[in-house]
């Protein structure tokens, strides 16, 4: 067992927490944010005593990438946070980034706040429909706004991807962040100011591309367009900027809410080349199938999944390649790609360590609530093979070096691809874009500030948690009330996230009851999770068969054994709840021949996995 998975012998006691407990009063016993009056009193009497908040978000990291998931990257800083707090084995997001970020900052479902659509792949019939704007709409309130109004300094660096100039909607400054720096788009080159992908709807992009000129990605600071430093790696750029923001306000006496949104390990896979070489031999030796099995076994040993969780035999999944079938050149290329991805995670951990060290040296670390997560599963997009994006393939071949000597540099564009994405998840199947567990179950670590109880430190919790629960938990620790119905001059959708604190402090057996179910719907794929059970369907255009299946995702996280025959009543009930939700929210059904990558297909792809042996009877 890794050392972090044991309860620490040096567990911290509640030595300085009496004042905080008294301020929390009855609400601490109930696990809900305090009233507005109590919050104001706390702010006026002891602003320094309220905890800081540091929200760390990886971009496209897999369930199995962290050390307790069998990951290969050296990540001592994240391990330390997991030792001092808790890691989660059933934390769930949306399958793509901006819907996750909308829920993470508001506590709402994506469809309620404009992110029922993903701006890179909007289903045409949804255009103009409420909930499908593709950016965060003003019928909600962000956790940054609420914390700012309660006296917090609010800071954001990195990837926004929720709207702003050129994207529709509004940028970080309009959502409560007093200082902000980064990109509004979904990705960017890690070494320079070039775009991640050119937009087919941007005439300037198309004109430049016709001349074989790479367009620039706009960068912003506090709402104003700025030039990004060239030759400085994205993690270094973001962490340095965040530390400068933290330092400039350190003497203010105000606690901070700092949101550090990395663009790593999102493609293009780039990182200082010196880190890559050490990982290549490992991935060459084990290949896709070997890595998946190794991570599955590691996940059982660490307690991340049940010891008897079934291993998903994917020999019948025609989308996936056998490592043994690759040529020597292909194996070398693939091993280098996965080594680059892994080195990005190592460098990200070093960057997190820089921020933690700054907080430690300035005496702020212990009084900081720290949360780390990935926004969705690993990216399985390819430039070739089934599910490939032809625009991406053309973009890469025409504009980037294919020379192995350039690996990691800004003139390369490498994708992880579906085979490594599937393998990196260990027990889970599928990857980003899909509602299968491999697309939506990601790493999450929470380390409470000093003076707050935690029933067990250093272990893994198996309770289902949704990303929309994080802002409610942050408000609970910060003793800031959550408005319902209205915020300032606008009507808002009341959030449906819940606080994790009662569960973390041993006052509840779960974060969410089975009655507090969660629906996800995007790209024609649908799911509903209630307790340990999940009903889901995968669209025909995305290699599914459109049939509903029921799984026990606690006992069977790999979704290998449908329970349709043994639990027909439960499945029927969950489908009914989903259909009622879809009707109430105005969810638009997606045609079964529409793909988010290739638009309307002339021919439907065959299912990647075998369909159910008997039709579902309802």
C-alpha positions in Angstrom: 0.0 0.0 0.0 1.3 3.5 -0.8 2.3 5.4 2.3 -0.4 8.0 1.8 -3.2 5.4 1.9 -2.7 4.8 5.6 -4.2 7.1 8.2 -1.3 9.4 9.2 0.2 8.7 12.6 0.8 12.4 12.9 -2.9 13.3 12.3 -3.4 16.9 13.1 -5.6 17.7 16.0 -8.1 20.6 16.4 -5.7 22.8 18.3 -6.7 26.1 16.8 -10.3 25.4 15.7 -12.4 26.5 18.7 -13.1 30.0 17.4 -14.0 28.7 14.0 -16.3 26.1 15.5 -18.1 28.7 17.5 -18.5 31.0 14.5 -20.0 28.1 12.5 -22.6 27.5 15.2 -25.5 25.3 14.5 -24.8 25.4 10.7 -21.6 23.4 11.2 -23.7 20.6 12.8 -26.0 20.6 9.8 -23.2 21.0 7.2 -24.8 24.0 5.5 -23.5 27.5 4.9 -24.2 30.0 7.7 -26.7 32.8 7.4 -25.9 36.1 5.9 -25.8 37.8 9.3 -23.4 35.2 10.7 -21.2 35.6 7.6 -21.1 39.3 8.0 -20.3 39.1 11.7 -17.5 36.6 11.0 -16.1 38.8 8.3 -16.2 41.9 10.5 -14.7 40.3 13.5 -12.0 38.0 12.2 -11.4 38.2 8.4 -8.0 36.5 8.7 -9.5 33.5 10.4 -11.6 32.5 7.4 -9.9 29.9 5.3 -8.2 30.6 1.9 -9.3 28.4 -1.0 -7.0 27.0 -3.7 -8.7 25.3 -6.6 -6.4 23.3 -8.9 -7.7 21.9 -12.1 -5.9 19.6 -14.5 -7.0 19.5 -18.1 -7.8 16.0 -19.4 -6.0 13.9 -16.8 -7.1 10.3 -16.5 -8.5 8.4 -13.5 -5.4 6.3 -13.4 -2.8 9.0 -13.8 -2.4 9.8 -10.1 -0.1 7.6 -8.0 -2.9 5.8 -6.2 -4.4 5.1 -9.6 -1.3 3.3 -10.9 0.1 6.5 -12.6 3.7 6.6 -13.6 4.4 10.3 -13.2 6.3 11.4 -10.1 3.7 13.5 -8.2 5.0 13.9 -4.6 3.1 17.1 -4.0 -0.3 15.6 -4.9 0.6 12.6 -2.8 1.2 14.9 0.1 -2.1 16.6 -0.3 -3.8 13.2 -0.4 -2.0 12.1 2.8 -3.2 15.3 4.6 -6.7 15.1 3.2 -8.6 12.5 1.2 -8.7 11.2 -2.3 -11.9 10.2 -4.0 -12.6 7.1 -6.1 -16.0 8.1 -7.4 -15.7 11.8 -8.3 -17.7 12.6 -11.5 -17.6 15.5 -14.0 -19.0 16.2 -17.4 -17.2 14.4 -20.4 -15.9 17.7 -21.8 -14.3 20.7 -20.2 -16.7 23.8 -20.3 -19.8 22.0 -18.9 -17.6 20.8 -16.0 -16.2 24.2 -15.4 -19.7 25.7 -15.4 -20.9 23.3 -12.7 -17.6 23.6 -10.8 -18.0 27.4 -10.4 -21.8 27.6 -9.9 -23.2 24.4 -8.4 -25.7 24.1 -11.3 -26.3 21.5 -14.0 -24.7 22.6 -17.3 -28.1 22.7 -19.1 -29.4 25.2 -16.6 -26.6 27.7 -17.3 -26.0 27.6 -21.1 -23.6 24.6 -21.3 -25.9 21.9 -22.6 -23.9 22.6 -25.7 -20.1 22.4 -26.1 -18.8 25.3 -28.1 -16.5 23.2 -30.3 -19.3 20.8 -31.3 -22.8 22.4 -31.1 -25.6 20.3 -32.5 -27.2 22.6 -35.1 -30.9 22.2 -34.0 -30.0 23.4 -30.5 -28.8 26.8 -31.7 -30.9 29.5 -30.1 -32.4 27.2 -27.6 -32.2 28.1 -23.9 -29.5 26.1 -22.2 -27.5 25.5 -25.4 -25.8 28.9 -25.7 -22.3 27.4 -25.4 -21.2 29.9 -22.7 -22.0 30.6 -19.1 -25.3 32.5 -18.9 -26.3 35.2 -16.5 -29.0 33.2 -14.7 -26.6 31.9 -12.2 -24.0 33.3 -9.7 -20.4 32.1 -9.5 -18.6 31.1 -6.3 -16.1 33.8 -7.1 -18.8 36.5 -7.0 -20.1 35.2 -3.7 -16.7 35.0 -2.1 -15.7 38.5 -3.5 -18.8 40.0 -2.0 -17.9 38.3 1.3 -14.5 40.0 1.4 -12.3 37.5 -0.4 -9.6 38.3 -2.9 -10.6 36.4 -6.1 -7.9 35.3 -8.5 -7.9 33.2 -11.6 -5.2 32.1 -14.0 -5.1 29.7 -16.9 -7.9 28.4 -19.0 -11.4 30.0 -18.7 -13.5 28.4 -21.6 -16.8 29.8 -20.3 -17.2 32.7 -22.7 -15.9 36.2 -23.4 -14.8 38.3 -26.4 -15.1 36.3 -29.5 -16.8 33.4 -27.8 -20.1 34.9 -26.6 -20.8 35.5 -23.0 -18.4 37.0 -20.4 -14.9 36.5 -19.2 -13.5 35.9 -15.6 -13.7 39.6 -14.6 -17.5 39.6 -15.2 -17.9 36.5 -13.1 -16.3 37.9 -9.9 -12.5 37.5 -10.4 -10.7 40.6 -9.4 -7.5 39.5 -11.1 -7.4 37.1 -14.0 -4.9 36.0 -16.6 -5.0 33.4 -19.4 -7.0 32.2 -22.4 -10.7 32.2 -23.0 -10.5 29.2 -25.5 -10.3 25.5 -24.8 -6.6 25.2 -25.3 -3.4 26.7 -26.7 0.2 25.9 -27.5 2.2 25.4 -24.3 5.2 27.4 -25.5 3.9 30.3 -27.6 0.8 32.3 -28.4 -0.4 30.2 -31.3 -3.9 28.8 -31.3 -4.7 25.2 -30.3 -7.0 24.8 -33.3 -8.2 27.4 -35.9 -11.9 28.2 -35.9 -13.8 27.4 -39.1 -16.2 30.2 -38.2 -13.4 32.8 -37.9 -12.8 34.6 -41.2 -9.4 35.9 -40.0 -8.3 32.4 -39.1 -9.3 31.0 -42.5 -7.5 33.8 -44.3 -4.3 33.2 -42.4 -4.5 29.4 -42.8 -4.9 29.9 -46.6 -1.5 31.6 -46.4 -0.1 28.8 -44.2 0.2 31.2 -41.2 -0.7 30.0 -37.7 -3.2 32.4 -36.1 -2.5 33.8 -32.6 -4.6 32.9 -29.6 -5.8 36.0 -27.7 -4.6 36.2 -24.1 -6.2 38.4 -21.5 -5.3 40.0 -18.2 -8.1 41.6 -16.2 -10.3 41.7 -19.3 -7.6 43.4 -21.5 -5.8 41.7 -24.3 -2.1 41.2 -23.7 0.9 39.5 -25.3 1.9 36.1 -23.8 5.6 35.5 -23.1 7.0 33.2 -25.8 9.3 30.4 -24.7 7.9 30.1 -21.2 6.1 26.9 -20.6 2.3 27.2 -19.8 2.6 25.8 -16.2 5.4 28.2 -15.4 3.5 31.1 -16.9 0.4 30.3 -14.9 2.0 29.5 -11.5 4.3 32.6 -11.6 1.3 34.8 -12.4 -0.8 33.3 -9.6 2.0 33.7 -7.1 2.4 37.3 -8.1 -1.3 37.9 -7.6 -1.2 36.2 -4.2 1.9 38.3 -3.1 0.5 41.6 -4.2 -2.5 41.2 -1.9 -0.8 39.4 1.0 -0.9 42.4 3.3 -4.6 43.2 2.8 -5.9 41.0 5.6 -8.4 39.4 3.2 -8.5 35.7 2.6 -8.1 34.5 -1.0 -9.9 32.3 -3.5 -7.4 31.3 -6.1 -8.4 29.3 -9.2 -5.4 27.8 -11.1 -6.7 26.2 -14.3 -3.8 24.4 -16.0 -3.9 23.7 -19.7 -1.8 20.5 -19.1 -1.9 17.7 -19.9 -4.3 18.9 -22.7 -3.0 18.5 -26.2 -0.9 19.4 -27.9 1.4 17.2 -25.8 4.4 19.5 -25.1 6.7 19.7 -22.1 10.4 20.5 -21.4 12.1 17.7 -23.4 14.5 16.7 -20.6 11.6 15.1 -18.7 10.4 12.8 -21.5 13.2 10.3 -22.0 12.9 8.5 -18.7 9.4 7.3 -19.4 9.7 6.0 -23.0 11.1 2.5 -22.3 8.3 1.8 -19.8 5.5 2.4 -22.2 7.3 0.7 -25.1 7.8 -2.4 -22.9 4.2 -2.6 -21.6 2.1 -1.2 -24.5 -1.6 -0.4 -24.3 -2.9 -3.6 -22.9 0.0 -4.0 -20.4 -0.5 -0.5 -19.0 -4.3 -1.0 -18.6 -3.8 -4.2 -16.6 -1.0 -2.7 -14.5 -3.1 0.3 -13.6 -6.1 -1.9 -12.8 -4.1 -4.0 -10.4 -2.6 -0.9 -8.8 -6.1 0.5 -8.3 -7.2 -2.6 -6.5 -4.2 -2.6 -4.2 -4.6 1.0 -3.3 -8.3 0.7 -2.5 -9.3 3.0 -5.3 -11.6 0.3 -6.6 -13.0 -2.8 -5.0 -10.6 -5.8 -4.9 -13.1 -7.9 -6.8 -14.0 -5.2 -9.5 -14.1 -7.0 -12.9 -11.4 -6.2 -15.4 -13.0 -5.0 -18.7 -11.9 -7.4 -21.4 -11.7 -5.2 -24.5 -10.4 -7.6 -27.0 -13.8 -7.3 -28.7 -13.7 -3.5 -29.0 -12.7 -3.0 -32.6 -11.8 0.7 -32.0 -8.8 -0.4 -29.9 -5.6 -1.7 -31.4 -3.4 -4.5 -30.0 0.1 -3.4 -29.2 1.5 -6.5 -30.7 0.0 -5.5 -34.1 1.9 -2.3 -34.3 5.1 -1.9 -36.3 8.4 -1.1 -34.6 8.1 2.5 -35.8 4.6 2.8 -34.6 5.5 1.5 -31.1 8.4 3.9 -30.8 6.1 6.8 -31.8 3.3 5.8 -29.5 5.7 5.3 -26.5 7.1 8.8 -27.1 3.6 10.3 -27.1 2.6 8.6 -23.8 6.0 9.5 -22.3 5.4 13.2 -23.2 1.9 13.1 -21.6 3.3 11.6 -18.4 6.1 14.1 -18.3 3.4 16.8 -18.5 1.8 15.4 -15.3 5.2 15.4 -13.5 5.8 19.0 -14.5 2.3 20.0 -13.4 3.0 18.5 -10.0 6.2 20.5 -9.7 4.2 23.6 -10.5 1.7 22.8 -7.8 4.7 22.4 -5.5 5.8 25.9 -6.3 2.4 27.3 -5.2 2.3 25.2 -2.1 5.8 26.2 -1.2 4.9 29.9 -1.5 1.9 29.4 0.8 4.1 27.5 3.2 6.8 30.1 3.3 4.3 32.9 3.8 2.5 31.1 6.6 -0.8 30.6 4.6 -0.7 26.9 3.7 -2.3 25.5 6.8 -5.3 27.8 6.6 -6.1 27.0 3.0 -8.7 24.6 1.7 -7.1 22.9 -1.3 -9.0 21.0 -4.0 -7.4 19.2 -7.0 -9.4 17.6 -9.9 -9.3 16.9 -13.6 -12.1 18.4 -15.6 -12.9 15.2 -17.5 -11.3 12.0 -18.7 -8.3 11.7 -21.0 -8.5 12.9 -24.6 -9.0 10.1 -27.0 -9.1 12.2 -30.2 -6.9 10.8 -33.0 -5.6 12.2 -36.2 -6.2 8.8 -37.9 -8.5 5.8 -37.5 -12.1 5.6 -36.3 -13.4 8.7 -34.7 -10.6 10.8 -36.1 -11.3 14.5 -36.7 -10.3 15.3 -40.3 -9.8 19.0 -39.6 -7.4 18.2 -36.8 -5.5 15.7 -39.0 -5.1 18.2 -41.7 -4.1 20.9 -39.3 -1.4 18.7 -37.8 0.1 17.4 -41.0 0.3 20.8 -42.6 1.7 22.9 -39.7 3.8 20.8 -37.3 7.0 18.9 -37.3 6.9 15.1 -37.2 10.6 14.8 -36.3 11.2 12.8 -33.1 14.0 15.2 -32.3 11.5 18.0 -31.8 9.4 16.0 -29.2 8.0 18.3 -26.5 8.7 21.5 -28.3 6.2 24.2 -29.6 6.6 23.2 -33.2 5.0 19.7 -32.5 1.4 18.6 -32.1 0.9 15.2 -30.6 -2.3 13.6 -29.3 -2.6 10.9 -26.7 -5.1 9.0 -28.8 -7.8 6.5 -27.9 -5.6 3.6 -27.2 -3.5 5.3 -24.5 -6.6 7.1 -23.2 -8.3 3.9 -22.6 -5.3 2.2 -21.1 -4.5 5.2 -18.8 -7.9 4.8 -17.1 -7.1 1.3 -15.7 -10.4 -0.3 -14.8 -12.6 2.3 -16.6 -13.7 2.1 -20.2 -13.9 4.9 -22.8 -12.5 8.4 -22.5 -13.3 12.1 -22.9 -16.4 13.0 -24.9 -18.2 9.9 -23.6 -20.5 9.4 -20.6 -19.0 6.0 -19.8 -17.0 6.1 -16.6 -13.7 6.6 -18.4 -15.0 10.0 -19.7 -16.5 11.3 -16.4 -14.8 9.7 -13.4 -11.6 11.6 -12.6 -9.1 12.1 -9.8 -10.1 14.5 -7.0 -8.3 15.3 -3.7 -9.5 17.6 -1.0 -7.4 18.8 1.9 -9.3 20.9 4.5 -7.8 23.9 6.2 -6.6 23.7 9.8 -9.2 23.6 12.5 -11.8 21.6 10.6 -12.5 18.0 11.4 -11.9 15.1 9.0 -13.0 11.7 10.1 -10.1 10.0 8.4 -7.0 11.4 6.7 -4.9 9.7 4.0 -7.5 7.3 2.7 -9.7 6.9 -0.3 -13.4 7.7 -0.1 -15.8 5.8 -2.4 -18.9 8.0 -2.0 -20.3 9.4 -5.3 -19.5 13.1 -5.6 -20.4 15.4 -8.5 -18.4 18.4 -9.7 -21.4 20.6 -8.9 -20.9 19.8 -5.2 -17.5 21.5 -5.1 -18.6 25.2 -5.0 -21.2 24.4 -2.3 -18.5 22.7 -0.3 -16.2 25.7 -0.8 -19.0 28.1 0.4 -19.6 25.9 3.4 -16.0 26.0 4.6 -15.8 29.7 3.9 -19.1 30.3 5.8 -20.6 32.2 2.9 -24.4 31.8 2.4 -25.7 30.5 -0.9 -28.5 32.6 -2.4 -31.7 31.0 -3.8 -33.7 32.5 -6.6 -32.0 35.9 -6.8 -28.5 37.4 -6.7 -28.3 41.2 -6.8 -30.3 42.4 -9.8 -30.8 39.0 -11.5 -32.9 35.9 -11.2 -30.8 32.8 -10.8 -31.4 29.1 -11.0 -31.0 27.7 -7.5 -27.9 25.3 -7.5 -28.5 21.6 -6.9 -25.0 20.9 -5.6 -24.6 19.8 -2.0 -21.8 20.2 0.6 -19.4 17.4 1.2 -18.5 18.6 4.7 -21.0 16.4 6.6 -19.6 13.3 4.9 -16.0 14.4 5.3 -16.5 15.0 9.0 -18.3 11.7 9.7 -21.8 13.2 10.2 -23.2 11.6 7.1 -22.8 8.2 5.4 -22.8 9.7 1.8 -22.4 13.0 0.0 -25.6 12.3 -2.0 -28.5 10.1 -1.2 -30.0 7.9 -3.9 -32.8 10.4 -4.2 -30.3 13.2 -5.0 -29.7 11.7 -8.5 -27.7 13.5 -11.2 -28.4 13.6 -14.9 -25.9 14.2 -17.7 -26.8 14.7 -21.4 -24.6 15.7 -24.2 -23.9 14.7 -27.9 -26.9 12.4 -27.8 -25.5 10.4 -24.9 -27.4 10.3 -21.6 -26.9 9.1 -18.1 -28.5 9.2 -14.7 -26.7 8.3 -11.5 -28.6 7.5 -8.2 -26.4 6.2 -5.4 -24.3 3.4 -6.7 -26.4 2.8 -9.8 -26.1 4.4 -13.2 -28.3 4.1 -16.2 -26.8 5.2 -19.5 -27.0 5.1 -23.3 -24.4 5.8 -25.9 -25.4 7.2 -29.3 -25.1 5.2 -32.5 -23.0 8.0 -34.1 -20.5 7.6 -31.2 -20.0 3.8 -31.6 -22.9 2.9 -29.3 -26.3 1.2 -30.0 -28.6 3.8 -28.3 -29.8 1.2 -25.7 -30.1 2.0 -22.0 -28.0 -0.1 -19.7 -27.9 -0.3 -15.9 -24.7 -0.7 -13.9 -23.5 -0.8 -10.3 -20.6 1.6 -10.7 -19.3 0.9 -7.2 -18.9 -2.9 -7.7 -18.3 -2.7 -11.4 -16.7 0.7 -12.3 -15.6 -0.7 -15.7 -19.3 -1.1 -16.6 -18.8 -4.7 -17.8 -22.0 -6.4 -16.4 -25.3 -4.8 -17.3 -28.0 -5.3 -14.7 -30.9 -4.9 -17.1 -32.2 -8.5 -16.6 -31.7 -8.6 -12.8 -32.9 -5.1 -12.0 -35.5 -4.2 -14.5 -37.6 -2.2 -12.1 -34.7 0.0 -11.1 -33.7 0.6 -14.7 -37.3 1.6 -15.6 -37.5 4.0 -12.7 -34.2 5.7 -13.6 -35.2 6.0 -17.2 -38.5 7.6 -16.1 -36.6 10.1 -13.9 -34.3 11.0 -16.8 -37.2 11.5 -19.2 -39.0 13.8 -16.7 -35.8 15.8 -16.2 -35.2 16.0 -20.0 -38.8 17.3 -20.5 -38.5 19.9 -17.7 -35.1 21.1 -18.9 -35.9 21.2 -22.6 -33.2 18.8 -23.6 -33.1 18.4 -27.4 -32.9 14.8 -28.7 -29.9 14.4 -31.0 -30.3 12.6 -34.3 -28.5 9.2 -34.2 -26.4 10.0 -37.3 -24.8 13.2 -35.9 -21.3 13.1 -34.5 -19.7 15.9 -32.6 -16.5 15.5 -34.7 -17.9 14.9 -38.2 -21.3 16.4 -38.3 -24.0 14.4 -40.0 -22.8 11.0 -41.0 -23.8 9.3 -44.3 -23.3 5.9 -42.6 -23.5 5.1 -39.0 -20.5 3.4 -37.4 -21.0 0.0 -36.0 -21.1 -0.3 -32.1 -17.7 -0.7 -30.6 -19.1 -3.1 -28.0 -21.6 -5.9 -28.4 -25.2 -4.8 -28.0 -27.4 -6.4 -25.3 -28.4 -9.9 -26.1 -32.1 -9.1 -25.7 -34.0 -5.9 -26.3 -34.8 -3.8 -23.3 -38.4 -4.3 -22.2 -40.0 -1.4 -20.4 
